[in-house]
């Protein structure tokens, strides 16, 4: 009897494009592809082990996100950003998240999502209760922080808001956790994280109490932490070693 062979599973090109997009974004923000560098398509194909079609799709999407710019003669290069560009992106994220929080409060957030968000806050509490916040602890904090913000978006019950928030957080350095590693190397890290965590708790209270204006104001204020981290990051040469992607940001004169 001939042995049966398992069928070869071919991953759809759309899935390959998403994975290539994620990996290319990581490479840019990790400094593996420096500012101004021209993207060699064939080199990326060899490096990621996928065909040219998903690589081209990934490059096009990263241009739409603003990480890359198209060149007159064809191809793409890694962009640089002014500090104001990044600040405006963070401000936009705070505005949209504030709107999401207000709508969640006014319309009434689903109890199951509120419960999941409270559980997420409790897990962040457990991380911050540790005597020392090492790299693993900060990695866990980033994971939980991203989950909390995703749940906040879901609470609004609006496909439009969810879509726009997804677009906003993909803007360069606009993610809620984009600059959290600044706190990993700051003497006041625990104080800053404690403030952010208190704001997480307060916005849930406001949403549960149907206090729309208060919920919106808290999330707008919450984004100010990222603004301060941005200023610290671009002015500290030491932090550039921990966050190579910061080198893409041009400091204000």
C-alpha positions in Angstrom: 0.0 0.0 0.0 1.3 3.4 -0.9 1.8 5.8 1.9 -0.5 8.7 1.8 1.1 12.1 1.7 -0.4 15.1 3.4 -1.6 17.8 1.0 0.5 20.9 0.7 -1.3 23.9 2.3 -0.7 27.0 0.3 -1.2 30.2 2.3 -3.3 32.8 0.5 -1.4 35.8 -0.8 -3.7 38.1 1.2 -2.5 36.4 4.4 1.1 36.5 3.3 0.7 40.2 2.6 -0.6 40.9 6.1 2.3 39.0 7.6 4.8 40.8 5.4 3.2 44.1 6.3 3.6 43.3 10.1 7.2 42.2 9.7 8.2 45.1 7.5 6.6 47.6 10.0 8.6 45.9 12.8 11.8 46.2 10.8 11.3 49.9 10.2 10.5 50.7 13.8 13.4 48.5 15.1 15.8 50.4 12.9 16.6 47.4 10.7 15.6 49.6 7.7 17.1 53.1 8.5 15.5 56.4 7.7 15.8 57.3 4.1 16.8 53.8 3.0 15.5 52.7 -0.3 13.6 49.4 0.0 15.1 46.8 -2.2 12.1 44.6 -3.1 14.1 41.5 -4.1 16.1 41.7 -0.9 12.9 41.8 1.1 11.5 38.8 -0.8 14.6 36.8 0.0 14.6 38.0 3.7 11.0 37.2 4.4 10.7 34.2 2.1 7.5 35.2 0.3 6.8 36.1 -3.3 6.9 39.5 -4.8 3.1 40.0 -5.0 2.4 40.0 -1.2 5.6 42.1 -0.7 4.3 44.7 -3.1 0.9 44.7 -1.4 2.6 45.1 2.0 4.8 48.0 0.8 1.7 49.8 -0.6 -0.1 49.4 2.7 2.9 50.8 4.7 2.9 53.8 2.3 -0.7 54.3 3.2 0.1 54.1 6.9 2.8 56.7 6.3 5.9 54.7 7.2 7.1 54.6 3.6 7.1 57.1 0.7 7.0 56.3 -3.0 10.0 57.4 -5.0 9.7 59.2 -8.4 11.6 56.5 -10.2 9.6 53.7 -8.6 9.9 51.8 -5.3 9.8 53.0 -1.8 12.0 54.5 0.9 11.7 54.7 4.7 10.2 58.1 5.8 11.3 60.4 8.5 8.8 62.3 10.6 8.7 65.7 12.3 8.0 65.7 16.0 4.9 67.6 15.2 3.7 64.9 12.8 3.9 62.3 15.6 2.4 64.7 18.1 -0.6 65.3 15.8 -1.1 61.6 15.3 -1.2 61.0 19.1 -3.6 63.9 19.5 -5.9 62.4 16.8 -5.8 59.0 18.5 -6.8 60.7 21.8 -9.6 62.5 20.1 -11.1 59.4 18.5 -10.7 57.3 21.6 -12.4 60.1 23.6 -15.3 59.9 21.1 -15.4 56.1 21.5 -15.5 56.4 25.3 -18.3 59.1 25.1 -20.4 57.0 22.8 -19.9 53.9 25.0 -21.1 55.9 28.0 -24.0 57.5 26.3 -25.2 54.4 24.5 -24.4 51.9 27.2 -21.4 49.5 26.8 -22.2 45.8 26.7 -21.8 44.3 30.2 -19.6 41.4 28.9 -17.1 43.9 27.4 -17.0 46.1 30.5 -16.3 43.0 32.6 -13.5 41.9 30.2 -12.0 45.4 30.4 -12.1 45.4 34.2 -10.4 42.0 34.2 -7.7 43.5 31.9 -7.2 46.3 34.4 -6.8 43.8 37.3 -4.2 42.0 35.3 -2.3 45.2 34.7 -2.5 45.8 38.5 -0.8 42.4 39.0 2.0 43.4 36.6 2.6 46.8 38.3 2.6 45.1 41.7 5.9 43.5 41.0 9.0 44.9 42.8 10.9 45.3 39.6 9.5 45.9 36.1 11.9 43.9 33.8 11.6 43.5 30.1 9.2 40.6 30.4 6.9 42.6 32.7 6.9 45.6 30.3 6.1 43.2 27.4 3.1 41.9 29.4 2.1 45.5 30.2 2.2 46.4 26.5 0.1 43.3 25.6 -2.6 44.2 28.2 -2.5 47.9 27.4 -3.2 47.2 23.8 -6.0 44.8 24.7 -7.6 47.5 27.0 -7.6 50.1 24.2 -9.1 47.5 21.8 -11.9 46.8 24.2 -12.6 50.5 24.6 -13.0 50.7 20.8 -15.4 47.8 20.9 -17.5 49.3 23.7 -18.7 52.2 21.4 -20.6 49.6 19.3 -19.7 51.6 16.1 -18.1 50.0 13.1 -17.2 53.4 11.9 -15.4 54.4 15.1 -13.7 51.0 15.2 -12.5 51.3 11.6 -11.2 54.8 12.2 -9.4 53.9 15.4 -7.8 51.0 13.6 -6.5 53.4 11.0 -5.3 56.0 13.6 -3.3 53.5 15.7 -1.5 52.4 12.6 -0.2 55.9 12.0 3.6 56.1 12.8 4.1 56.1 16.6 0.4 56.7 17.3 -0.3 53.3 19.0 -1.2 53.5 22.7 2.0 51.5 23.5 4.3 53.1 20.9 6.4 54.9 23.6 5.7 52.7 26.6 9.3 51.5 26.5 10.4 55.1 27.4 9.0 54.3 30.8 11.1 51.2 31.1 14.1 53.4 31.2 12.8 56.2 33.3 13.2 56.7 37.0 9.6 57.8 37.3 8.3 54.8 35.2 6.1 53.3 38.0 4.5 56.7 38.8 3.7 57.3 35.1 2.2 53.8 34.7 0.2 54.2 37.9 -1.3 57.4 36.5 -2.2 55.7 33.2 -3.7 52.8 35.1 -5.8 55.1 37.3 -7.1 56.7 34.1 -8.0 53.2 32.7 -10.0 52.6 35.9 -11.7 56.0 35.8 -12.8 55.8 32.2 -14.5 52.5 33.0 -16.3 54.1 35.9 -17.4 57.0 33.8 -18.7 54.6 31.0 -20.5 52.5 33.5 -22.1 55.6 35.1 -23.1 56.9 31.6 -21.0 60.0 32.1 -20.1 60.7 28.4 -18.3 64.0 28.8 -16.2 62.7 31.7 -15.3 59.6 29.8 -14.2 61.6 26.7 -12.2 64.0 28.8 -10.3 61.2 30.6 -9.3 59.6 27.3 -8.2 62.9 25.9 -6.0 63.4 29.0 -4.8 59.8 28.7 -3.1 60.6 25.4 -1.1 63.3 27.1 1.1 60.6 28.6 2.1 59.5 25.2 2.9 63.1 24.3 5.2 63.4 27.2 6.9 60.1 26.3 7.4 61.4 22.8 9.2 64.5 24.1 11.4 62.4 26.4 12.2 59.9 23.6 13.4 62.4 21.0 15.5 64.3 23.4 17.3 61.3 25.1 20.2 59.8 23.1 20.2 56.9 25.6 16.6 55.9 24.7 17.5 55.7 21.0 19.5 52.5 21.8 16.3 50.9 23.3 14.0 52.4 20.7 15.9 52.6 17.4 12.7 53.7 15.5 12.8 57.0 17.4 15.6 57.9 15.0 13.0 58.4 12.3 11.6 61.4 14.3 13.1 64.8 13.6 13.3 66.9 16.8 11.7 70.3 16.8 14.2 73.2 16.4 
